[in-house]
Amino acid sequence: MNDTVLNDYNEMTESYSFEGVRTGRFMSFLIDYAIVLVLCIPASILIFLLGIPTLGLAWVAFPVMVPAIAVIYVAWTMGGEQQATIGMRMNGLRAYKIGGGPVDRPLAGLHHILFLIIQGFAVFLPLLVSLFSSRKRLLHDIALGTFIARA
């Protein structure tokens, strides 16, 4: 890995405000998952109805429905024009790449997939990393070369 990804201090991030980012990310997470749960209602109805003619075969999609909808939601919103999910926009946050340039949809989707994987194995590890990171970056931010700052 190059030094830019692992180095917490970077000239690129010098001009951004990181005040209240950790709290804003937590609140954004709650807002975004409330939106994801609302999006799961029509999806679960659709999966249920598709399960009737397929004799229950479509019901196999139920366990992966919430993570799949969350990844699509984050990829579409964070990887979109405003570089932030709806919860991030409500808290005044935006996603950036360390090297500059926009966070595209595949990177935003991978960002959330890596978040889900890390949270699955080590629940509080990403949060502990942010306590020692001067830029308040989480473990998946460091791995992907991204950071979240005030918009």
Residue pairs with C-beta under 8 A, 6 or more apart in sequence:
4 10
4 98
4 99
4 145
5 98
5 142
5 143
5 145
6 142
8 133
8 134
8 135
8 137
8 142
9 134
9 135
10 98
12 98
12 99
12 100
13 96
13 98
13 135
13 147
13 149
16 96
16 147
16 149
16 150
17 149
17 150
18 134
18 135
18 136
18 149
18 150
19 150
20 150
21 93
21 136
21 148
21 149
21 150
22 130
22 136
24 88
24 91
24 92
24 93
24 148
24 150
25 88
25 91
25 93
25 138
25 148
27 87
27 90
27 91
28 85
28 87
28 88
28 90
28 91
28 93
29 87
30 87
31 86
31 87
31 90
31 91
32 70
32 73
32 74
32 85
32 86
32 87
32 88
33 70
35 73
35 86
35 87
36 66
36 69
36 70
36 73
37 66
39 69
39 73
40 65
40 66
40 69
43 65
43 69
44 62
44 65
47 58
47 59
47 61
47 62
47 65
48 59
50 58
51 57
51 58
51 59
67 116
70 112
70 116
71 109
71 112
71 113
71 116
72 109
73 85
74 85
74 108
74 109
74 111
74 112
75 105
75 106
75 108
75 109
75 112
76 105
77 84
77 85
77 86
77 108
78 84
78 85
78 88
78 95
78 103
78 108
78 111
78 112
79 103
79 104
79 105
79 106
79 107
79 108
79 109
80 105
82 89
82 94
83 94
83 95
83 96
83 102
83 103
84 93
84 94
84 95
84 151
88 94
88 95
88 148
89 151
92 150
92 151
93 148
93 149
93 150
93 151
94 148
94 149
94 150
94 151
95 103
95 108
95 111
95 146
95 147
95 148
96 103
96 146
96 147
96 148
96 149
97 103
97 107
97 145
97 146
98 145
98 146
98 147
99 145
103 111
103 146
107 144
107 146
110 144
111 140
111 141
111 144
111 146
114 140
114 143
114 144
115 126
115 138
115 140
118 125
118 126
118 139
118 140
119 126
125 139
126 138
126 139
126 140
127 138
129 137
129 138
129 139
129 142
130 136
130 137
130 138
133 142
135 147
135 149
136 148
137 146
137 147
137 148
141 147
141 148
